[in-house]
Amino acid sequence: MSPFTNIRALIIDMDGVLWHGNQPIAGLTDFFQTLRDQNIPFILATNNASLTPQQYVDKLTGMGVTVELQEIMTSAMATALYMAEHMDPKLTRVYVVGEDGMEQALIEQGFTLTGLYELNSETSKGADVVVCGKDHSINWDKLATATLNIRAGAKFIGTNADNTLPTERGLTHGNGAILAALETATGVSPTIIGKPEPIMYQQAIARLGTDLAETVAIGDKLETDILGAVRTGIRSLMVLTGVSTEADLKASDYQPTWVMPDIRAVTDALRMLK
């Protein structure tokens, strides 16, 4: 592996790296204490669009870790920012398949949200855009409303296309499974904002104010965290506590810069930085 040097900032995934569901991964508090001791700035960047930044801060607080709101970035935030840069929020109506994190991010950018079965008709106007993120309360009516809007011409945006999600019970379906259902129903492929697209990494780097050569992404999933780093042009570190395995690495045509078993090993390596 390459020497573990020239690391001035980190972009860190959460699910599978810091925790499994509500179960923190061993060494979590030591990892963050080392980041503070070494004065290494970081952004916690997750493809999971369901929670708000404050909810992530609260979740980490419950695990004994203190982080600031500006150290959190979700694919919901990245999606809302991307949309605000490409369309006028004041003139854009959005139907959301998602949770508080996605809805709050869009409202903060000034978008108008539409409701169930609010569709184009003589007396009402449907959505200009359908945004789909992780949604624990997904049901027939939500999928139907999204399908009808997309088939009526609404743009289709996915916060991320993760097929799986690591939880304390094991791997379950991710947002990609919901996107696949909508794509099957509409024949329309979504525009993806989260990893492995470089958009969220680029936004995080802009917030950190660091150079590409000095910024490292830490993740657990080859096809999102690591491929996203490759497409962004930054180095990456894969931990083996989440989705991807050593066998997956052998079959992949792209590789992380470093592979470590878990964040305890990452902590040990960070403590050796000059």
Secondary structure per residue as TSV (DSSP state, phi and psi in degrees):
chain	resnum	aa	ss	phi	psi
A	1	M	-	360.0	159.4
A	2	S	-	-67.1	154.5
A	3	P	-	-58.9	142.7
A	4	F	S	-88.2	80.0
A	5	T	-	-140.2	173.0
A	6	N	-	55.5	48.3
A	7	I	-	-112.6	110.4
A	8	R	-	-110.9	-14.8
A	9	A	E	-159.7	153.2
A	10	L	E	-126.7	142.7
A	11	I	E	-115.0	114.0
A	12	I	E	-115.8	126.1
A	13	D	-	-71.3	163.7
A	14	M	-	-113.2	-63.4
A	15	D	B	-60.4	124.0
A	16	G	T	87.9	-14.2
A	17	V	T	-107.5	-48.7
A	18	L	T	-100.5	-27.3
A	19	W	E	-158.2	165.3
A	20	H	E	-116.7	105.8
A	21	G	T	62.6	-117.2
A	22	N	T	-103.7	11.8
A	23	Q	E	-103.2	111.6
A	24	P	E	-65.7	145.9
A	25	I	-	-79.6	142.1
A	26	A	T	-53.4	135.0
A	27	G	T	91.9	8.5
A	28	L	H	-60.4	-50.4
A	29	T	H	-67.3	-38.2
A	30	D	H	-63.2	-37.5
A	31	F	H	-59.9	-49.7
A	32	F	H	-70.9	-34.6
A	33	Q	H	-63.3	-36.8
A	34	T	H	-66.9	-40.0
A	35	L	H	-59.4	-42.6
A	36	R	H	-67.8	-43.9
A	37	D	H	-63.4	-35.4
A	38	Q	T	-89.2	-0.6
A	39	N	T	54.7	45.6
A	40	I	-	-100.1	110.1
A	41	P	-	-68.5	153.0
A	42	F	E	-150.8	157.8
A	43	I	E	-124.1	129.4
A	44	L	E	-88.3	106.9
A	45	A	E	-115.6	113.1
A	46	T	E	-120.3	144.4
A	47	N	S	-74.6	-14.2
A	48	N	-	-72.2	114.8
A	49	A	-	-97.3	6.2
A	50	S	S	-78.4	-32.8
A	51	L	S	-100.7	154.7
A	52	T	-	-80.9	162.6
A	53	P	H	-54.9	-41.6
A	54	Q	H	-63.3	-37.5
A	55	Q	H	-65.1	-35.4
A	56	Y	H	-68.8	-41.2
A	57	V	H	-58.8	-44.8
A	58	D	H	-65.6	-38.7
A	59	K	H	-62.1	-44.5
A	60	L	H	-67.8	-37.2
A	61	T	H	-57.5	-42.2
A	62	G	H	-65.2	-18.2
A	63	M	T	-99.8	6.5
A	64	G	T	88.1	18.0
A	65	V	-	-122.7	134.0
A	66	T	-	-106.0	122.5
A	67	V	-	-131.8	162.2
A	68	E	-	-97.7	157.1
A	69	L	G	-56.7	-38.5
A	70	Q	G	-72.5	-5.4
A	71	E	G	-94.6	5.3
A	72	I	E	-111.5	134.6
A	73	M	E	-140.4	126.0
A	74	T	E	-113.0	163.4
A	75	S	H	-65.9	-22.8
A	76	A	H	-65.6	-45.7
A	77	M	H	-63.7	-42.5
A	78	A	H	-63.9	-39.5
A	79	T	H	-66.3	-45.9
A	80	A	H	-62.9	-41.6
A	81	L	H	-65.3	-44.1
A	82	Y	H	-59.0	-45.8
A	83	M	H	-63.7	-40.7
A	84	A	H	-64.6	-27.1
A	85	E	H	-80.0	-18.3
A	86	H	H	-115.5	-6.6
A	87	M	S	-153.0	158.8
A	88	D	-	-82.0	112.9
A	89	P	G	-57.3	-34.6
A	90	K	G	-66.6	-21.8
A	91	L	G	-110.0	8.9
A	92	T	-	-120.3	124.2
A	93	R	E	-101.2	135.1
A	94	V	E	-128.1	130.3
A	95	Y	E	-99.9	130.2
A	96	V	E	-110.0	124.1
A	97	V	E	-97.7	104.2
A	98	G	S	170.5	-168.6
A	99	E	-	-121.7	-163.1
A	100	D	H	-54.9	-40.4
A	101	G	H	-58.8	-43.3
A	102	M	H	-72.3	-44.6
A	103	E	H	-64.0	-44.4
A	104	Q	H	-62.3	-42.7
A	105	A	H	-61.3	-41.0
A	106	L	H	-70.7	-41.6
A	107	I	H	-62.9	-40.9
A	108	E	H	-63.0	-27.9
A	109	Q	T	-86.2	-4.7
A	110	G	T	96.6	10.8
A	111	F	-	-78.3	153.9
A	112	T	E	-97.5	129.4
A	113	L	E	-97.1	141.4
A	114	T	-	-104.9	164.9
A	115	G	-	-108.7	-174.0
A	116	L	T	-58.5	132.0
A	117	Y	T	54.6	26.9
A	118	E	-	-87.0	99.7
A	119	L	-	-126.4	165.7
A	120	N	-	-65.8	126.6
A	121	S	S	-156.7	-174.4
A	122	E	S	-66.7	-24.4
A	123	T	S	-113.9	-5.3
A	124	S	-	-146.3	166.6
A	125	K	-	-123.4	133.5
A	126	G	-	-84.9	-157.5
A	127	A	-	-90.1	145.8
A	128	D	S	-85.0	-25.6
A	129	V	E	-140.5	138.7
A	130	V	E	-108.4	124.3
A	131	V	E	-113.3	129.4
A	132	C	E	-120.6	121.5
A	133	G	-	-130.5	177.2
A	134	K	-	-54.5	133.0
A	135	D	-	-144.0	107.5
A	136	H	T	-66.9	-24.4
A	137	S	T	-102.7	25.5
A	138	I	-	-57.2	138.6
A	139	N	-	-151.2	178.2
A	140	W	H	-57.5	-45.4
A	141	D	H	-64.8	-39.6
A	142	K	H	-64.5	-45.4
A	143	L	H	-64.4	-38.3
A	144	A	H	-66.0	-43.9
A	145	T	H	-62.8	-43.8
A	146	A	H	-62.0	-45.3
A	147	T	H	-60.9	-47.2
A	148	L	H	-62.8	-40.6
A	149	N	H	-66.6	-43.6
A	150	I	H	-64.2	-42.9
A	151	R	H	-66.8	-21.2
A	152	A	T	-87.5	0.3
A	153	G	T	114.6	-0.1
A	154	A	-	-65.9	143.1
A	155	K	E	-64.0	151.5
A	156	F	E	-122.1	114.8
A	157	I	E	-123.8	133.2
A	158	G	E	-110.0	133.4
A	159	T	S	-64.2	-33.2
A	160	N	-	-165.9	163.8
A	161	A	-	-118.8	26.5
A	162	D	-	-60.0	122.3
A	163	N	S	-75.8	-26.4
A	164	T	E	-130.1	163.1
A	165	L	E	-139.5	123.5
A	166	P	E	-75.7	129.5
A	167	T	E	-129.9	174.8
A	168	E	T	-66.3	-15.4
A	169	R	T	-97.0	-6.1
A	170	G	E	122.1	-169.6
A	171	L	E	-77.9	130.1
A	172	T	E	-123.9	-177.3
A	173	H	E	-70.6	145.9
A	174	G	-	-108.5	-170.6
A	175	N	H	-62.5	-27.3
A	176	G	H	-59.0	-29.8
A	177	A	H	-68.4	-36.9
A	178	I	H	-69.6	-43.1
A	179	L	H	-58.9	-40.2
A	180	A	H	-63.0	-38.1
A	181	A	H	-64.3	-44.3
A	182	L	H	-68.5	-38.1
A	183	E	H	-64.9	-39.3
A	184	T	H	-63.5	-39.4
A	185	A	H	-75.5	-25.8
A	186	T	H	-112.8	-23.1
A	187	G	S	76.4	11.3
A	188	V	-	-111.6	130.6
A	189	S	-	-88.4	137.4
A	190	P	-	-78.8	154.4
A	191	T	E	-82.4	127.0
A	192	I	E	-101.7	133.7
A	193	I	-	-102.1	-41.7
A	194	G	S	-73.3	-179.0
A	195	K	T	-56.2	138.3
A	196	P	T	-91.1	5.2
A	197	E	S	-64.2	147.7
A	198	P	S	-77.7	-5.0
A	199	I	H	-56.4	-51.1
A	200	M	H	-67.6	-40.2
A	201	Y	H	-60.3	-42.1
A	202	Q	H	-63.6	-40.4
A	203	Q	H	-64.5	-40.6
A	204	A	H	-65.7	-42.4
A	205	I	H	-63.6	-39.2
A	206	A	H	-62.5	-39.2
A	207	R	H	-68.5	-39.6
A	208	L	H	-70.9	-30.4
A	209	G	T	72.1	29.6
A	210	T	-	-109.9	165.3
A	211	D	-	-80.8	154.8
A	212	L	G	-57.5	-40.6
A	213	A	G	-67.6	-19.1
A	214	E	G	-104.9	1.3
A	215	T	E	-110.2	134.3
A	216	V	E	-125.5	135.5
A	217	A	E	-95.9	134.8
A	218	I	E	-113.4	127.5
A	219	G	E	-154.2	178.4
A	220	D	S	-119.4	-3.9
A	221	K	-	-125.3	120.0
A	222	L	I	-57.8	-48.9
A	223	E	I	-78.3	-5.4
A	224	T	I	-120.4	-70.2
A	225	D	I	-60.2	-48.6
A	226	I	I	-77.9	-46.0
A	227	L	H	-62.6	-36.7
A	228	G	H	-61.4	-40.5
A	229	A	H	-64.8	-42.0
A	230	V	H	-59.2	-46.2
A	231	R	H	-68.3	-26.1
A	232	T	H	-84.2	-22.5
A	233	G	T	88.8	30.4
A	234	I	-	-121.7	162.7
A	235	R	E	-76.9	162.3
A	236	S	E	-143.7	155.0
A	237	L	E	-130.0	124.2
A	238	M	E	-105.7	128.2
A	239	V	E	-97.9	154.9
A	240	L	S	-102.5	28.9
A	241	T	S	-102.4	4.0
A	242	G	S	-120.8	-121.0
A	243	V	S	-85.8	-52.8
A	244	S	-	-81.5	149.2
A	245	T	-	-120.4	173.7
A	246	E	H	-62.8	-34.0
A	247	A	H	-64.4	-37.8
A	248	D	H	-62.6	-38.3
A	249	L	H	-60.4	-41.3
A	250	K	H	-65.3	-28.0
A	251	A	H	-93.1	-3.4
A	252	S	-	-91.8	143.8
A	253	D	S	-91.8	4.4
A	254	Y	S	-134.8	155.4
A	255	Q	-	-136.9	150.0
A	256	P	-	-70.7	160.5
A	257	T	S	-69.2	-38.5
A	258	W	E	-135.3	152.6
A	259	V	E	-128.0	129.8
A	260	M	E	-135.3	153.6
A	261	P	S	-65.3	-36.9
A	262	D	S	-167.6	-179.0
A	263	I	H	-70.9	-18.3
A	264	R	H	-65.5	-40.1
A	265	A	H	-67.9	-36.9
A	266	V	H	-64.3	-41.9
A	267	T	H	-58.4	-46.6
A	268	D	H	-59.7	-41.1
A	269	A	H	-68.3	-39.0
A	270	L	H	-65.1	-36.1
A	271	R	H	-66.1	-18.4
A	272	M	T	-92.3	-4.0
A	273	L	-	-63.9	140.9
A	274	K	-	-89.1	360.0
